Amino acid sequence: MRRALLVLLWMLTLPAWAAEPRDLSWQEMIPPDAPVEVPNMTPLHDLSNMADALSAEAAPAAKQDLPNAPVVATLNDQHIRLPGYIVPLEVSEEGRTTEFLLVPYFGACIHVPPPPSNQIVHVRSEIGVKLEELYQPYWIEGQMQVKPSTSELADAGYQMDAEKIYVYELPQ
């Protein structure tokens, strides 16, 4: 009996990182009672004319439709794993980013207006990730914080210190 009690006590005191993260979907980051939001995904430029495309890339970032979208408070301090695309906020000389926005679809904040703030996670990572292919989706694991942040590109409704970052692969 005493041994079972000690094992139970040990299990209860395990740090959060020792448990498997909960897979989180982007839809779960929107409160169920939130108004339906239709993202504006109109491209900012026509890629058939490269000169126009390059000048559009130098233009100011597109305006975010819902910078103060409602968030799900119960996600605070949850150990989660979330797939998404990386939008770097800074890149080192070695081509690594340690601070970025995680977004649900490719091109968000770059080629199309940013999604609502409840669909953006501001991520920090000590190790970071080498950005060889921006179109590559990644899994990000860590402790979710329901805390707004503002960057030059967009407002985020969530933050996370990444414990793990790895390439997203579809289950076989």
C-alpha positions as CSV (number, residue, x, y, z in Angstrom):
1,M,0.0,0.0,0.0
2,R,2.8,2.4,0.9
3,R,4.6,1.7,-2.3
4,A,1.4,2.4,-4.4
5,L,1.0,5.6,-2.5
6,L,4.6,6.6,-3.3
7,V,4.2,5.8,-7.0
8,L,1.0,7.9,-7.1
9,L,2.7,10.8,-5.3
10,W,5.7,10.6,-7.7
11,M,3.3,10.6,-10.8
12,L,1.5,13.7,-9.5
13,T,4.8,15.6,-9.1
14,L,6.1,14.9,-12.6
15,P,7.0,18.0,-14.4
16,A,4.7,19.1,-17.2
17,W,7.3,18.3,-19.8
18,A,7.4,14.7,-18.8
19,A,3.8,14.1,-20.0
20,E,2.9,13.7,-23.6
21,P,1.6,16.9,-25.2
22,R,-2.0,17.2,-26.1
23,D,-2.5,17.5,-29.9
24,L,-4.3,20.8,-30.4
25,S,-6.2,21.8,-33.6
26,W,-6.5,25.4,-34.8
27,Q,-10.3,25.2,-34.5
28,E,-10.0,24.5,-30.7
29,M,-8.3,27.9,-30.3
30,I,-11.5,29.7,-31.2
31,P,-14.2,29.8,-28.5
32,P,-17.3,27.9,-29.5
33,D,-19.5,31.0,-29.0
34,A,-17.2,33.3,-31.1
35,P,-18.8,34.8,-34.2
36,V,-18.0,33.1,-37.4
37,E,-14.9,34.7,-39.0
38,V,-14.3,34.4,-42.7
39,P,-10.6,35.1,-43.3
40,N,-9.7,37.5,-46.2
41,M,-7.3,35.3,-48.2
42,T,-7.1,37.5,-51.3
43,P,-3.5,37.4,-52.6
44,L,-1.7,40.7,-52.5
45,H,-0.1,40.3,-55.9
46,D,-0.3,38.4,-59.2
47,L,2.6,36.1,-59.5
48,S,2.3,36.2,-63.3
49,N,4.2,39.4,-63.3
50,M,7.4,39.0,-61.2
51,A,8.2,42.8,-61.1
52,D,4.9,43.5,-59.6
53,A,5.3,40.6,-57.2
54,L,8.7,42.0,-56.0
55,S,7.3,45.5,-55.4
56,A,4.4,44.1,-53.5
57,E,6.8,42.1,-51.2
58,A,8.4,45.5,-50.3
59,A,5.1,47.0,-49.5
60,P,3.8,47.4,-45.9
61,A,2.3,44.2,-44.4
62,A,-1.4,43.7,-45.0
63,K,-3.8,44.8,-42.3
64,Q,-5.0,42.1,-39.9
65,D,-8.8,41.7,-40.0
66,L,-9.4,40.7,-36.3
67,P,-6.4,41.7,-34.1
68,N,-8.4,41.2,-30.9
69,A,-10.3,37.9,-31.7
70,P,-11.6,36.0,-28.6
71,V,-9.3,33.3,-27.2
72,V,-9.9,30.1,-25.2
73,A,-8.8,30.8,-21.6
74,T,-8.7,27.2,-20.6
75,L,-5.7,26.6,-23.0
76,N,-3.5,28.6,-20.6
77,D,-0.6,26.5,-19.2
78,Q,-1.6,23.4,-21.3
79,H,1.3,21.3,-22.7
80,I,0.3,21.1,-26.4
81,R,1.5,20.1,-29.8
82,L,0.3,22.2,-32.7
83,P,1.1,22.0,-36.4
84,G,1.6,25.1,-38.5
85,Y,3.7,27.3,-40.7
86,I,6.5,29.5,-39.4
87,V,6.6,33.2,-40.2
88,P,10.0,34.4,-38.9
89,L,10.1,37.6,-36.8
90,E,13.9,37.6,-36.9
91,V,16.6,35.4,-38.6
92,S,20.2,35.0,-37.5
93,E,23.2,35.2,-39.8
94,E,23.1,31.4,-39.8
95,G,19.6,31.4,-41.1
96,R,17.9,30.3,-37.9
97,T,14.9,31.9,-36.3
98,T,14.3,31.8,-32.6
99,E,11.3,34.0,-32.6
100,F,8.4,33.5,-35.0
101,L,4.7,33.4,-35.5
102,L,3.0,30.0,-36.0
103,V,0.1,30.2,-38.3
104,P,-2.4,27.6,-39.7
105,Y,-1.8,28.1,-43.4
106,F,1.1,28.9,-45.8
107,G,1.5,32.5,-46.7
108,A,-0.3,34.0,-43.7
109,C,1.1,37.4,-42.7
110,I,3.3,37.4,-45.9
111,H,1.2,36.9,-49.1
112,V,-2.2,37.3,-47.6
113,P,-3.5,39.3,-44.6
114,P,-2.8,37.8,-41.2
115,P,-5.5,35.5,-39.7
116,P,-7.4,36.5,-36.6
117,S,-5.2,36.8,-33.5
118,N,-6.7,33.7,-32.0
119,Q,-5.2,31.8,-35.0
120,I,-1.6,33.0,-34.3
121,V,0.9,31.8,-31.7
122,H,4.0,33.9,-30.9
123,V,6.7,31.3,-30.4
124,R,10.1,31.7,-28.8
125,S,12.8,29.0,-28.9
126,E,16.3,28.9,-27.5
127,I,17.5,26.6,-30.3
128,G,15.3,27.8,-33.0
129,V,14.8,26.3,-36.4
130,K,16.8,26.7,-39.6
131,L,14.6,28.1,-42.3
132,E,15.5,26.3,-45.4
133,E,12.0,25.9,-46.7
134,L,9.3,28.4,-45.5
135,Y,6.6,26.3,-47.1
136,Q,7.4,23.4,-44.8
137,P,4.9,22.8,-41.9
138,Y,6.2,22.0,-38.4
139,W,5.0,20.6,-35.2
140,I,5.7,22.9,-32.2
141,E,5.5,21.5,-28.7
142,G,5.4,23.5,-25.5
143,Q,3.4,25.2,-22.8
144,M,0.7,27.3,-24.2
145,Q,0.1,30.8,-22.8
146,V,-3.1,32.7,-23.4
147,K,-1.4,36.0,-23.6
148,P,-1.6,38.6,-26.4
149,S,1.5,39.9,-28.2
150,T,2.1,42.4,-31.0
151,S,4.7,42.3,-33.7
152,E,5.3,44.2,-37.0
153,L,3.4,41.5,-38.9
154,A,0.4,40.7,-36.7
155,D,-1.1,40.5,-33.3
156,A,-1.2,37.0,-31.7
157,G,-3.6,35.8,-29.0
158,Y,-1.3,33.1,-27.7
159,Q,2.3,32.6,-26.9
160,M,4.6,29.6,-26.4
161,D,8.1,28.8,-25.4
162,A,8.9,25.9,-27.8
163,E,10.4,22.8,-26.2
164,K,10.5,20.8,-29.5
165,I,10.2,21.8,-33.1
166,Y,10.2,19.2,-35.9
167,V,8.9,18.7,-39.4
168,Y,5.3,17.9,-39.7
169,E,4.6,14.6,-41.5
170,L,1.2,13.1,-42.2
171,P,0.5,9.8,-40.3
172,Q,1.1,6.8,-42.5
